[in-house]
Amino acid sequence: MEIGPHGGANGQVFYRDNAPGDEGNPAWFHTLVHSLFPYHFDRLDRGWEPTVVYVTDFSRVDYAVRKRDGAPRMPSPTAPDTFADATGLVYVAESEVMGGMGPGLHPFSDDGDAEAFIEEYGGRTIAFDEIDRAAIHGLRE
């Protein structure tokens, strides 16, 4: 699967004991809110335990927020060095900057980068372990 320029964070989920569909490992996602986290929760319900979840780390990216389709959007970098372990990042939710398919989660490894993003675009920070089905549902509304 090829992940293209859609706007917003990308993600990958690796499994040791299971293979996602015909694509094999990893499972790739072009949006966190509408794809990665719903898939992740569904697989947890099936007993699949991920080896690791990687997402775009915007602290590693020299990014510019640009308007596309009338809304501000983050870039969608796919280079290997732009990803980080999802569990160690802070996520900006509820900002005016959209993800790939609407409201997004924007991950940062540096808390200062997340706070600077919030100062400019609004939102609030949440940790990986705070992202559950209810949080994703609320973002999708």
N, CA, C and O atoms as CSV, one atom per row, in Angstrom:
chain,resi,resn,atom,element,x,y,z
A,1,MET,N,N,0.852,-1.173,0.000
A,1,MET,CA,C,0.000,0.000,0.000
A,1,MET,C,C,0.895,1.231,0.000
A,1,MET,O,O,1.923,1.259,0.676
A,2,GLU,N,N,0.503,2.241,-0.754
A,2,GLU,CA,C,1.254,3.485,-0.782
A,2,GLU,C,C,0.469,4.565,-0.057
A,2,GLU,O,O,-0.720,4.761,-0.307
A,3,ILE,N,N,1.137,5.249,0.826
A,3,ILE,CA,C,0.526,6.359,1.550
A,3,ILE,C,C,0.942,7.634,0.835
A,3,ILE,O,O,2.133,7.901,0.676
A,4,GLY,N,N,-0.027,8.413,0.408
A,4,GLY,CA,C,0.265,9.610,-0.370
A,4,GLY,C,C,0.046,10.887,0.405
A,4,GLY,O,O,-0.214,10.856,1.608
A,5,PRO,N,N,0.152,12.024,-0.288
A,5,PRO,CA,C,0.018,13.334,0.360
A,5,PRO,C,C,-1.437,13.701,0.618
A,5,PRO,O,O,-2.099,14.264,-0.254
A,6,HIS,N,N,-1.920,13.398,1.765
A,6,HIS,CA,C,-3.320,13.605,2.132
A,6,HIS,C,C,-3.465,14.690,3.182
A,6,HIS,O,O,-4.542,15.271,3.320
A,7,GLY,N,N,-2.436,14.969,3.903
A,7,GLY,CA,C,-2.482,15.920,5.006
A,7,GLY,C,C,-2.639,15.217,6.331
A,7,GLY,O,O,-3.621,14.506,6.544
A,8,GLY,N,N,-1.696,15.402,7.215
A,8,GLY,CA,C,-1.804,14.838,8.553
A,8,GLY,C,C,-0.902,13.645,8.787
A,8,GLY,O,O,-0.214,13.164,7.887
A,9,ALA,N,N,-0.929,13.184,10.027
A,9,ALA,CA,C,-0.049,12.105,10.472
A,9,ALA,C,C,-0.377,10.783,9.793
A,9,ALA,O,O,-1.533,10.479,9.497
A,10,ASN,N,N,0.678,10.008,9.557
A,10,ASN,CA,C,0.569,8.637,9.069
A,10,ASN,C,C,0.847,7.701,10.236
A,10,ASN,O,O,1.341,8.126,11.280
A,11,GLY,N,N,0.526,6.428,10.052
A,11,GLY,CA,C,0.816,5.464,11.097
A,11,GLY,C,C,1.087,4.082,10.549
A,11,GLY,O,O,0.706,3.754,9.425
A,12,GLN,N,N,1.754,3.275,11.359
A,12,GLN,CA,C,2.056,1.886,11.042
A,12,GLN,C,C,1.860,1.065,12.309
A,12,GLN,O,O,2.210,1.502,13.405
A,13,VAL,N,N,1.300,-0.121,12.149
A,13,VAL,CA,C,1.171,-1.039,13.276
A,13,VAL,C,C,1.821,-2.355,12.864
A,13,VAL,O,O,1.485,-2.920,11.823
A,14,PHE,N,N,2.750,-2.838,13.680
A,14,PHE,CA,C,3.425,-4.109,13.435
A,14,PHE,C,C,2.891,-5.154,14.410
A,14,PHE,O,O,2.677,-4.875,15.590
A,15,TYR,N,N,2.679,-6.370,13.888
A,15,TYR,CA,C,2.229,-7.491,14.709
A,15,TYR,C,C,3.214,-8.642,14.566
A,15,TYR,O,O,3.691,-8.917,13.465
A,16,ARG,N,N,3.520,-9.306,15.656
A,16,ARG,CA,C,4.409,-10.456,15.618
A,16,ARG,C,C,3.638,-11.726,15.256
A,16,ARG,O,O,4.107,-12.532,14.452
A,17,ASP,N,N,2.464,-11.900,15.843
A,17,ASP,CA,C,1.744,-13.161,15.706
A,17,ASP,C,C,0.584,-13.120,14.724
A,17,ASP,O,O,-0.077,-14.140,14.532
A,18,ASN,N,N,0.316,-12.004,14.107
A,18,ASN,CA,C,-0.797,-11.869,13.175
A,18,ASN,C,C,-0.343,-11.046,11.979
A,18,ASN,O,O,0.567,-10.223,12.081
A,19,ALA,N,N,-0.995,-11.283,10.842
A,19,ALA,CA,C,-0.684,-10.503,9.639
A,19,ALA,C,C,-1.941,-9.777,9.190
A,19,ALA,O,O,-2.973,-10.412,8.974
A,20,PRO,N,N,-1.876,-8.471,9.047
A,20,PRO,CA,C,-3.049,-7.694,8.638
A,20,PRO,C,C,-3.349,-7.845,7.148
A,20,PRO,O,O,-2.635,-7.295,6.309
A,21,GLY,N,N,-4.402,-8.587,6.822
A,21,GLY,CA,C,-4.868,-8.711,5.439
A,21,GLY,C,C,-3.818,-9.269,4.505
A,21,GLY,O,O,-2.892,-9.962,4.927
A,22,ASP,N,N,-3.972,-8.959,3.239
A,22,ASP,CA,C,-3.058,-9.449,2.214
A,22,ASP,C,C,-1.768,-8.652,2.149
A,22,ASP,O,O,-0.819,-9.054,1.477
A,23,GLU,N,N,-1.731,-7.534,2.838
A,23,GLU,CA,C,-0.583,-6.639,2.751
A,23,GLU,C,C,0.585,-7.090,3.626
A,23,GLU,O,O,1.720,-6.679,3.380
A,24,GLY,N,N,0.344,-7.914,4.630
A,24,GLY,CA,C,1.404,-8.290,5.553
A,24,GLY,C,C,1.730,-7.152,6.499
A,24,GLY,O,O,0.992,-6.171,6.593
A,25,ASN,N,N,2.850,-7.298,7.203
A,25,ASN,CA,C,3.269,-6.267,8.147
A,25,ASN,C,C,4.090,-5.208,7.447
A,25,ASN,O,O,4.813,-5.536,6.506
A,26,PRO,N,N,4.017,-3.980,7.850
A,26,PRO,CA,C,3.077,-3.440,8.838
A,26,PRO,C,C,1.744,-3.089,8.184
A,26,PRO,O,O,1.617,-3.060,6.960
A,27,ALA,N,N,0.760,-2.824,9.030
A,27,ALA,CA,C,-0.485,-2.218,8.551
A,27,ALA,C,C,-0.223,-0.715,8.497
A,27,ALA,O,O,0.201,-0.128,9.493
A,28,TRP,N,N,-0.470,-0.083,7.344
A,28,TRP,CA,C,-0.206,1.348,7.126
A,28,TRP,C,C,-1.497,2.140,7.160
A,28,TRP,O,O,-2.543,1.650,6.735
A,29,PHE,N,N,-1.430,3.365,7.664
A,29,PHE,CA,C,-2.627,4.210,7.753
A,29,PHE,C,C,-2.284,5.645,7.394
A,29,PHE,O,O,-1.215,6.144,7.746
A,30,HIS,N,N,-3.191,6.304,6.694
A,30,HIS,CA,C,-2.977,7.697,6.307
A,30,HIS,C,C,-3.730,8.672,7.194
A,30,HIS,O,O,-3.716,9.878,6.944
A,31,THR,N,N,-4.374,8.173,8.204
A,31,THR,CA,C,-5.035,9.031,9.188
A,31,THR,C,C,-5.091,8.274,10.509
A,31,THR,O,O,-5.281,7.058,10.527
A,32,LEU,N,N,-4.927,8.985,11.593
A,32,LEU,CA,C,-4.970,8.341,12.904
A,32,LEU,C,C,-6.393,8.220,13.422
A,32,LEU,O,O,-6.777,7.174,13.945
A,33,VAL,N,N,-7.176,9.279,13.281
A,33,VAL,CA,C,-8.530,9.322,13.847
A,33,VAL,C,C,-9.485,8.394,13.101
A,33,VAL,O,O,-10.291,7.705,13.726
A,34,HIS,N,N,-9.402,8.372,11.788
A,34,HIS,CA,C,-10.370,7.616,10.999
A,34,HIS,C,C,-9.884,6.234,10.595
A,34,HIS,O,O,-10.680,5.425,10.118
A,35,SER,N,N,-8.612,5.943,10.770
A,35,SER,CA,C,-8.102,4.648,10.317
A,35,SER,C,C,-7.296,3.909,11.378
A,35,SER,O,O,-7.711,2.845,11.836
A,36,LEU,N,N,-6.145,4.461,11.775
A,36,LEU,CA,C,-5.249,3.705,12.644
A,36,LEU,C,C,-5.897,3.309,13.963
A,36,LEU,O,O,-5.923,2.127,14.303
A,37,PHE,N,N,-6.419,4.273,14.708
A,37,PHE,CA,C,-6.953,3.925,16.027
A,37,PHE,C,C,-8.191,3.032,15.955
A,37,PHE,O,O,-8.274,2.089,16.742
A,38,PRO,N,N,-9.161,3.264,15.061
A,38,PRO,CA,C,-10.273,2.314,14.960
A,38,PRO,C,C,-9.791,0.890,14.625
A,38,PRO,O,O,-10.288,-0.079,15.198
A,39,TYR,N,N,-8.836,0.764,13.710
A,39,TYR,CA,C,-8.268,-0.535,13.352
A,39,TYR,C,C,-7.580,-1.161,14.569
A,39,TYR,O,O,-7.783,-2.336,14.873
A,40,HIS,N,N,-6.776,-0.369,15.249
A,40,HIS,CA,C,-6.045,-0.831,16.432
A,40,HIS,C,C,-7.015,-1.364,17.496
A,40,HIS,O,O,-6.793,-2.441,18.050
A,41,PHE,N,N,-8.074,-0.624,17.778
A,41,PHE,CA,C,-9.041,-1.068,18.790
A,41,PHE,C,C,-9.748,-2.346,18.351
A,41,PHE,O,O,-9.966,-3.246,19.162
A,42,ASP,N,N,-10.107,-2.429,17.073
A,42,ASP,CA,C,-10.759,-3.629,16.545
A,42,ASP,C,C,-9.839,-4.839,16.677
A,42,ASP,O,O,-10.297,-5.920,17.049
A,43,ARG,N,N,-8.577,-4.680,16.385
A,43,ARG,CA,C,-7.631,-5.797,16.497
A,43,ARG,C,C,-7.380,-6.170,17.956
A,43,ARG,O,O,-7.213,-7.351,18.261
A,44,LEU,N,N,-7.350,-5.209,18.848
A,44,LEU,CA,C,-7.230,-5.544,20.273
A,44,LEU,C,C,-8.408,-6.402,20.716
A,44,LEU,O,O,-8.232,-7.339,21.494
A,45,ASP,N,N,-9.613,-6.089,20.225
A,45,ASP,CA,C,-10.801,-6.890,20.542
A,45,ASP,C,C,-10.653,-8.328,20.058
A,45,ASP,O,O,-11.235,-9.237,20.650
A,46,ARG,N,N,-9.895,-8.549,19.004
A,46,ARG,CA,C,-9.665,-9.889,18.444
A,46,ARG,C,C,-8.503,-10.608,19.128
A,46,ARG,O,O,-8.192,-11.753,18.799
A,47,GLY,N,N,-7.868,-9.932,20.077
A,47,GLY,CA,C,-6.745,-10.535,20.774
A,47,GLY,C,C,-5.396,-10.279,20.132
A,47,GLY,O,O,-4.392,-10.856,20.550
A,48,TRP,N,N,-5.357,-9.425,19.126
A,48,TRP,CA,C,-4.086,-9.083,18.487
A,48,TRP,C,C,-3.349,-8.081,19.365
A,48,TRP,O,O,-3.922,-7.071,19.773
A,49,GLU,N,N,-2.104,-8.354,19.652
A,49,GLU,CA,C,-1.272,-7.414,20.401
A,49,GLU,C,C,-0.208,-6.863,19.463
A,49,GLU,O,O,0.574,-7.629,18.900
A,50,PRO,N,N,-0.168,-5.561,19.290
A,50,PRO,CA,C,0.860,-5.006,18.411
A,50,PRO,C,C,2.249,-5.120,19.032
A,50,PRO,O,O,2.417,-4.992,20.245
A,51,THR,N,N,3.227,-5.362,18.184
A,51,THR,CA,C,4.614,-5.324,18.624
A,51,THR,C,C,5.014,-3.881,18.866
A,51,THR,O,O,5.666,-3.562,19.860
A,52,VAL,N,N,4.612,-3.004,17.939
A,52,VAL,CA,C,4.889,-1.575,18.055
A,52,VAL,C,C,3.924,-0.816,17.152
A,52,VAL,O,O,3.505,-1.314,16.107
A,53,VAL,N,N,3.584,0.384,17.568
A,53,VAL,CA,C,2.783,1.306,16.762
A,53,VAL,C,C,3.653,2.540,16.521
A,53,VAL,O,O,4.142,3.167,17.461
A,54,TYR,N,N,3.833,2.870,15.252
A,54,TYR,CA,C,4.586,4.069,14.880
A,54,TYR,C,C,3.642,5.092,14.268
A,54,TYR,O,O,2.727,4.733,13.527
A,55,VAL,N,N,3.861,6.356,14.574
A,55,VAL,CA,C,3.114,7.448,13.946
A,55,VAL,C,C,4.091,8.570,13.600
A,55,VAL,O,O,5.208,8.627,14.114
A,56,THR,N,N,3.644,9.453,12.725
A,56,THR,CA,C,4.440,10.627,12.389
A,56,THR,C,C,4.727,11.421,13.655
A,56,THR,O,O,3.833,11.671,14.463
A,57,ASP,N,N,5.972,11.810,13.816
A,57,ASP,CA,C,6.374,12.674,14.929
A,57,ASP,C,C,6.686,14.044,14.338
A,57,ASP,O,O,7.739,14.236,13.730
A,58,PHE,N,N,5.772,14.993,14.516
A,58,PHE,CA,C,5.966,16.306,13.924
A,58,PHE,C,C,7.099,17.096,14.577
A,58,PHE,O,O,7.496,18.137,14.053
A,59,SER,N,N,7.627,16.630,15.703
A,59,SER,CA,C,8.832,17.255,16.262
A,59,SER,C,C,10.055,16.923,15.410
A,59,SER,O,O,11.071,17.613,15.494
A,60,ARG,N,N,9.972,15.888,14.602
A,60,ARG,CA,C,11.073,15.481,13.727
A,60,ARG,C,C,10.963,16.082,12.326
A,60,ARG,O,O,11.821,15.839,11.477
A,61,VAL,N,N,9.918,16.858,12.085
A,61,VAL,CA,C,9.621,17.350,10.739
A,61,VAL,C,C,9.668,18.873,10.723
A,61,VAL,O,O,9.124,19.529,11.611
A,62,ASP,N,N,10.312,19.423,9.720
A,62,ASP,CA,C,10.253,20.867,9.491
A,62,ASP,C,C,8.998,21.094,8.650
A,62,ASP,O,O,9.053,21.061,7.420
A,63,TYR,N,N,7.887,21.322,9.310
A,63,TYR,CA,C,6.596,21.354,8.612
A,63,TYR,C,C,6.065,22.774,8.455
A,63,TYR,O,O,6.475,23.703,9.152
A,64,ALA,N,N,5.140,22.901,7.515
A,64,ALA,CA,C,4.383,24.137,7.335
A,64,ALA,C,C,2.915,23.755,7.217
A,64,ALA,O,O,2.562,22.864,6.444
A,65,VAL,N,N,2.071,24.418,7.971
A,65,VAL,CA,C,0.629,24.201,7.860
A,65,VAL,C,C,0.158,24.991,6.648
A,65,VAL,O,O,0.397,26.193,6.538
A,66,ARG,N,N,-0.521,24.286,5.734
A,66,ARG,CA,C,-1.014,24.928,4.517
A,66,ARG,C,C,-2.510,24.688,4.381
A,66,ARG,O,O,-3.036,23.672,4.836
A,67,LYS,N,N,-3.183,25.640,3.746
A,67,LYS,CA,C,-4.617,25.459,3.481
A,67,LYS,C,C,-4.789,24.555,2.275
A,67,LYS,O,O,-4.131,24.727,1.249
A,68,ARG,N,N,-5.682,23.594,2.416
A,68,ARG,CA,C,-6.076,22.727,1.317
A,68,ARG,C,C,-7.538,22.398,1.506
A,68,ARG,O,O,-7.963,22.046,2.607
A,69,ASP,N,N,-8.302,22.509,0.457
A,69,ASP,CA,C,-9.747,22.287,0.536
A,69,ASP,C,C,-10.377,23.185,1.592
A,69,ASP,O,O,-11.321,22.786,2.274
A,70,GLY,N,N,-9.851,24.399,1.723
A,70,GLY,CA,C,-10.424,25.389,2.629
A,70,GLY,C,C,-10.076,25.241,4.092
A,70,GLY,O,O,-10.575,26.000,4.922
A,71,ALA,N,N,-9.220,24.270,4.432
A,71,ALA,CA,C,-8.885,24.046,5.840
A,71,ALA,C,C,-7.372,23.946,6.004
A,71,ALA,O,O,-6.682,23.460,5.108
A,72,PRO,N,N,-6.850,24.404,7.148
A,72,PRO,CA,C,-5.418,24.230,7.399
A,72,PRO,C,C,-5.096,22.755,7.630
A,72,PRO,O,O,-5.813,22.049,8.340
A,73,ARG,N,N,-3.994,22.304,7.009
A,73,ARG,CA,C,-3.597,20.898,7.119
A,73,ARG,C,C,-2.094,20.774,7.334
A,73,ARG,O,O,-1.304,21.586,6.854
A,74,MET,N,N,-1.731,19.739,8.066
A,74,MET,CA,C,-0.328,19.387,8.249
A,74,MET,C,C,0.136,18.638,7.005
A,74,MET,O,O,-0.690,18.128,6.248
A,75,PRO,N,N,1.458,18.563,6.781
A,75,PRO,CA,C,1.962,17.708,5.706
A,75,PRO,C,C,1.816,16.240,6.111
A,75,PRO,O,O,1.459,15.937,7.250
A,76,SER,N,N,2.090,15.341,5.181
A,76,SER,CA,C,1.991,13.905,5.470
A,76,SER,C,C,3.305,13.208,5.126
A,76,SER,O,O,3.367,12.452,4.157
A,77,PRO,N,N,4.354,13.454,5.908
A,77,PRO,CA,C,5.657,12.857,5.606
A,77,PRO,C,C,5.635,11.343,5.795
A,77,PRO,O,O,4.949,10.822,6.674
A,78,THR,N,N,6.401,10.647,4.951
A,78,THR,CA,C,6.437,9.189,5.029
A,78,THR,C,C,7.853,8.627,5.161
A,78,THR,O,O,8.025,7.409,5.193
A,79,ALA,N,N,8.854,9.479,5.236
A,79,ALA,CA,C,10.228,8.986,5.386
A,79,ALA,C,C,10.368,8.254,6.721
A,79,ALA,O,O,9.774,8.667,7.717
A,80,PRO,N,N,11.147,7.174,6.749
A,80,PRO,CA,C,11.289,6.399,7.988
A,80,PRO,C,C,11.690,7.224,9.210
A,80,PRO,O,O,11.233,6.949,10.319
A,81,ASP,N,N,12.537,8.229,9.017
A,81,ASP,CA,C,13.000,9.006,10.174
A,81,ASP,C,C,11.968,9.999,10.694
A,81,ASP,O,O,12.241,10.718,11.655
A,82,THR,N,N,10.784,10.055,10.078
A,82,THR,CA,C,9.719,10.932,10.576
A,82,THR,C,C,8.759,10.200,11.508
A,82,THR,O,O,7.826,10.805,12.036
A,83,PHE,N,N,8.982,8.892,11.714
A,83,PHE,CA,C,8.113,8.098,12.577
A,83,PHE,C,C,8.754,7.883,13.944
A,83,PHE,O,O,9.977,7.866,14.078
A,84,ALA,N,N,7.900,7.718,14.958
A,84,ALA,CA,C,8.364,7.419,16.310
A,84,ALA,C,C,7.347,6.497,16.975
A,84,ALA,O,O,6.201,6.399,16.537
A,85,ASP,N,N,7.779,5.831,18.029
A,85,ASP,CA,C,6.892,4.969,18.811
A,85,ASP,C,C,5.729,5.812,19.332
A,85,ASP,O,O,5.931,6.794,20.047
A,86,ALA,N,N,4.527,5.418,18.968
A,86,ALA,CA,C,3.322,6.195,19.291
A,86,ALA,C,C,3.095,6.347,20.786
A,86,ALA,O,O,2.493,7.328,21.222
A,87,THR,N,N,3.567,5.395,21.576
A,87,THR,CA,C,3.277,5.426,23.011
A,87,THR,C,C,4.046,6.513,23.745
A,87,THR,O,O,3.668,6.892,24.854
A,88,GLY,N,N,5.122,7.024,23.146
A,88,GLY,CA,C,5.934,8.028,23.817
A,88,GLY,C,C,5.672,9.457,23.374
A,88,GLY,O,O,6.414,10.367,23.744
A,89,LEU,N,N,4.630,9.663,22.588
A,89,LEU,CA,C,4.348,10.988,22.040
A,89,LEU,C,C,3.170,11.642,22.746
A,89,LEU,O,O,2.348,10.970,23.369
A,90,VAL,N,N,3.105,12.963,22.637
A,90,VAL,CA,C,1.943,13.714,23.097
A,90,VAL,C,C,1.188,14.128,21.835
A,90,VAL,O,O,1.797,14.466,20.820
A,91,TYR,N,N,-0.132,14.098,21.909
A,91,TYR,CA,C,-0.979,14.357,20.745
A,91,TYR,C,C,-1.773,15.632,20.965
A,91,TYR,O,O,-2.322,15.859,22.043
A,92,VAL,N,N,-1.830,16.468,19.924
A,92,VAL,CA,C,-2.687,17.645,19.976
A,92,VAL,C,C,-4.009,17.268,19.330
A,92,VAL,O,O,-4.054,16.844,18.175
A,93,ALA,N,N,-5.080,17.426,20.089
A,93,ALA,CA,C,-6.440,17.142,19.622
A,93,ALA,C,C,-7.234,18.440,19.628
A,93,ALA,O,O,-6.884,19.396,20.320
A,94,GLU,N,N,-8.290,18.459,18.861
A,94,GLU,CA,C,-9.261,19.562,18.855
A,94,GLU,C,C,-8.658,20.891,18.398
A,94,GLU,O,O,-9.099,21.953,18.839
A,95,SER,N,N,-7.655,20.840,17.519
A,95,SER,CA,C,-7.107,22.079,16.957
A,95,SER,C,C,-7.880,22.425,15.685
A,95,SER,O,O,-8.725,21.653,15.230
A,96,GLU,N,N,-7.583,23.587,15.121
A,96,GLU,CA,C,-8.225,23.973,13.864
A,96,GLU,C,C,-7.565,23.305,12.663
A,96,GLU,O,O,-8.082,23.403,11.550
A,97,VAL,N,N,-6.435,22.626,12.864
A,97,VAL,CA,C,-5.713,21.963,11.780
A,97,VAL,C,C,-6.289,20.563,11.580
A,97,VAL,O,O,-6.390,19.774,12.519
A,98,MET,N,N,-6.660,20.277,10.344
A,98,MET,CA,C,-7.292,19.006,10.011
A,98,MET,C,C,-6.259,17.909,9.767
A,98,MET,O,O,-5.094,18.170,9.466
A,99,GLY,N,N,-6.730,16.679,9.907
A,99,GLY,CA,C,-5.950,15.502,9.555
A,99,GLY,C,C,-6.338,15.046,8.159
A,99,GLY,O,O,-6.887,15.824,7.380
A,100,GLY,N,N,-6.057,13.795,7.840
A,100,GLY,CA,C,-6.298,13.271,6.503
A,100,GLY,C,C,-7.748,13.246,6.075
A,100,GLY,O,O,-8.033,13.412,4.889
A,101,MET,N,N,-8.674,13.044,6.996
A,101,MET,CA,C,-10.089,12.926,6.638
A,101,MET,C,C,-10.977,13.772,7.542
A,101,MET,O,O,-12.155,13.463,7.723
A,102,GLY,N,N,-10.430,14.813,8.097
A,102,GLY,CA,C,-11.201,15.651,9.013
A,102,GLY,C,C,-10.369,15.954,10.240
A,102,GLY,O,O,-9.144,16.033,10.146
A,103,PRO,N,N,-11.006,16.127,11.397
A,103,PRO,CA,C,-10.254,16.437,12.617
A,103,PRO,C,C,-9.124,15.429,12.842
A,103,PRO,O,O,-9.289,14.231,12.615
A,104,GLY,N,N,-7.993,15.932,13.286
A,104,GLY,CA,C,-6.834,15.072,13.407
A,104,GLY,C,C,-6.243,15.034,14.794
A,104,GLY,O,O,-6.595,15.822,15.672
A,105,LEU,N,N,-5.341,14.098,14.966
A,105,LEU,CA,C,-4.446,14.033,16.113
A,105,LEU,C,C,-3.058,14.332,15.569
A,105,LEU,O,O,-2.618,13.702,14.607
A,106,HIS,N,N,-2.370,15.283,16.173
A,106,HIS,CA,C,-1.065,15.706,15.682
A,106,HIS,C,C,-0.016,15.349,16.733
A,106,HIS,O,O,0.062,16.007,17.770
A,107,PRO,N,N,0.797,14.312,16.478
A,107,PRO,CA,C,1.752,13.807,17.465
A,107,PRO,C,C,3.074,14.580,17.493
A,107,PRO,O,O,3.598,14.991,16.458
A,108,PHE,N,N,3.590,14.763,18.698
A,108,PHE,CA,C,4.871,15.440,18.918
A,108,PHE,C,C,5.637,14.704,20.017
A,108,PHE,O,O,5.046,14.268,21.006
A,109,SER,N,N,6.956,14.568,19.841
A,109,SER,CA,C,7.784,13.988,20.904
A,109,SER,C,C,8.240,15.055,21.894
A,109,SER,O,O,8.620,14.735,23.020
A,110,ASP,N,N,8.206,16.310,21.482
A,110,ASP,CA,C,8.636,17.416,22.334
A,110,ASP,C,C,7.405,18.172,22.833
A,110,ASP,O,O,6.652,18.738,22.040
A,111,ASP,N,N,7.210,18.177,24.146
A,111,ASP,CA,C,6.050,18.871,24.724
A,111,ASP,C,C,6.021,20.344,24.337
A,111,ASP,O,O,4.948,20.910,24.129
A,112,GLY,N,N,7.192,20.968,24.240
A,112,GLY,CA,C,7.273,22.375,23.853
A,112,GLY,C,C,6.763,22.604,22.440
A,112,GLY,O,O,6.113,23.613,22.166
A,113,ASP,N,N,7.056,21.663,21.536
A,113,ASP,CA,C,6.545,21.764,20.164
A,113,ASP,C,C,5.024,21.659,20.156
A,113,ASP,O,O,4.351,22.386,19.425
A,114,ALA,N,N,4.485,20.757,20.965
A,114,ALA,CA,C,3.027,20.603,21.046
A,114,ALA,C,C,2.387,21.876,21.595
A,114,ALA,O,O,1.365,22.331,21.083
A,115,GLU,N,N,2.985,22.444,22.630
A,115,GLU,CA,C,2.434,23.672,23.219
A,115,GLU,C,C,2.508,24.846,22.244
A,115,GLU,O,O,1.583,25.657,22.183
A,116,ALA,N,N,3.597,24.945,21.484
A,116,ALA,CA,C,3.716,26.009,20.478
A,116,ALA,C,C,2.653,25.842,19.395
A,116,ALA,O,O,2.084,26.826,18.921
A,117,PHE,N,N,2.389,24.600,19.008
A,117,PHE,CA,C,1.348,24.311,18.022
A,117,PHE,C,C,-0.016,24.756,18.558
A,117,PHE,O,O,-0.803,25.369,17.836
A,118,ILE,N,N,-0.288,24.445,19.819
A,118,ILE,CA,C,-1.561,24.821,20.450
A,118,ILE,C,C,-1.698,26.338,20.528
A,118,ILE,O,O,-2.783,26.872,20.296
A,119,GLU,N,N,-0.623,27.029,20.850
A,119,GLU,CA,C,-0.681,28.498,20.910
A,119,GLU,C,C,-1.113,29.096,19.579
A,119,GLU,O,O,-1.825,30.099,19.539
A,120,GLU,N,N,-0.678,28.473,18.498
A,120,GLU,CA,C,-1.008,29.013,17.173
A,120,GLU,C,C,-2.328,28.489,16.618
A,120,GLU,O,O,-3.047,29.229,15.946
A,121,TYR,N,N,-2.661,27.223,16.886
A,121,TYR,CA,C,-3.811,26.591,16.230
A,121,TYR,C,C,-4.885,26.072,17.184
A,121,TYR,O,O,-5.869,25.477,16.746
A,122,GLY,N,N,-4.702,26.292,18.467
A,122,GLY,CA,C,-5.685,25.817,19.434
A,122,GLY,C,C,-5.542,24.328,19.696
A,122,GLY,O,O,-4.667,23.661,19.143
A,123,GLY,N,N,-6.416,23.825,20.547
A,123,GLY,CA,C,-6.418,22.402,20.868
A,123,GLY,C,C,-5.966,22.134,22.288
A,123,GLY,O,O,-5.825,23.043,23.106
A,124,ARG,N,N,-5.747,20.874,22.550
A,124,ARG,CA,C,-5.298,20.422,23.866
A,124,ARG,C,C,-4.442,19.182,23.670
A,124,ARG,O,O,-4.532,18.520,22.636
A,125,THR,N,N,-3.616,18.866,24.652
A,125,THR,CA,C,-2.770,17.682,24.540
A,125,THR,C,C,-3.406,16.499,25.248
A,125,THR,O,O,-4.085,16.638,26.266
A,126,ILE,N,N,-3.158,15.326,24.670
A,126,ILE,CA,C,-3.544,14.065,25.298
A,126,ILE,C,C,-2.411,13.065,25.081
A,126,ILE,O,O,-1.668,13.151,24.103
A,127,ALA,N,N,-2.293,12.129,25.999
A,127,ALA,CA,C,-1.275,11.088,25.909
A,127,ALA,C,C,-1.837,9.882,25.166
A,127,ALA,O,O,-3.052,9.740,25.030
A,128,PHE,N,N,-0.952,9.018,24.689
A,128,PHE,CA,C,-1.365,7.821,23.956
A,128,PHE,C,C,-2.367,7.001,24.760
A,128,PHE,O,O,-3.374,6.548,24.216
A,129,ASP,N,N,-2.099,6.806,26.051
A,129,ASP,CA,C,-2.988,5.958,26.853
A,129,ASP,C,C,-4.336,6.605,27.155
A,129,ASP,O,O,-5.216,5.955,27.720
A,130,GLU,N,N,-4.512,7.869,26.789
A,130,GLU,CA,C,-5.812,8.536,26.923
A,130,GLU,C,C,-6.652,8.414,25.649
A,130,GLU,O,O,-7.829,8.774,25.637
A,131,ILE,N,N,-6.043,7.909,24.591
A,131,ILE,CA,C,-6.759,7.772,23.326
A,131,ILE,C,C,-7.500,6.442,23.349
A,131,ILE,O,O,-6.899,5.376,23.217
A,132,ASP,N,N,-8.804,6.525,23.519
A,132,ASP,CA,C,-9.651,5.341,23.522
A,132,ASP,C,C,-10.787,5.549,22.527
A,132,ASP,O,O,-10.838,6.563,21.830
A,133,ARG,N,N,-11.693,4.584,22.469
A,133,ARG,CA,C,-12.810,4.683,21.516
A,133,ARG,C,C,-13.624,5.959,21.720
A,133,ARG,O,O,-14.022,6.602,20.749
A,134,ALA,N,N,-13.872,6.324,22.962
A,134,ALA,CA,C,-14.672,7.522,23.242
A,134,ALA,C,C,-13.958,8.777,22.744
A,134,ALA,O,O,-14.594,9.670,22.184
A,135,ALA,N,N,-12.647,8.852,22.942
A,135,ALA,CA,C,-11.889,10.014,22.464
A,135,ALA,C,C,-11.938,10.098,20.945
A,135,ALA,O,O,-12.144,11.175,20.386
A,136,ILE,N,N,-11.751,8.971,20.280
A,136,ILE,CA,C,-11.797,8.952,18.810
A,136,ILE,C,C,-13.190,9.311,18.322
A,136,ILE,O,O,-13.335,10.080,17.372
A,137,HIS,N,N,-14.206,8.769,18.954
A,137,HIS,CA,C,-15.589,9.097,18.567
A,137,HIS,C,C,-15.841,10.595,18.719
A,137,HIS,O,O,-16.449,11.215,17.846
A,138,GLY,N,N,-15.381,11.172,19.814
A,138,GLY,CA,C,-15.560,12.605,20.036
A,138,GLY,C,C,-14.860,13.451,18.989
A,138,GLY,O,O,-15.388,14.483,18.576
A,139,LEU,N,N,-13.680,13.032,18.553
A,139,LEU,CA,C,-12.959,13.774,17.524
A,139,LEU,C,C,-13.647,13.668,16.170
A,139,LEU,O,O,-13.606,14.606,15.373
A,140,ARG,N,N,-14.273,12.538,15.911
A,140,ARG,CA,C,-14.916,12.323,14.607
A,140,ARG,C,C,-16.236,13.059,14.485
A,140,ARG,O,O,-16.740,13.241,13.377
A,141,GLU,N,N,-16.805,13.486,15.603
A,141,GLU,CA,C,-18.103,14.185,15.580
A,141,GLU,C,C,-17.971,15.560,14.994
A,141,GLU,O,O,-18.959,16.287,14.897
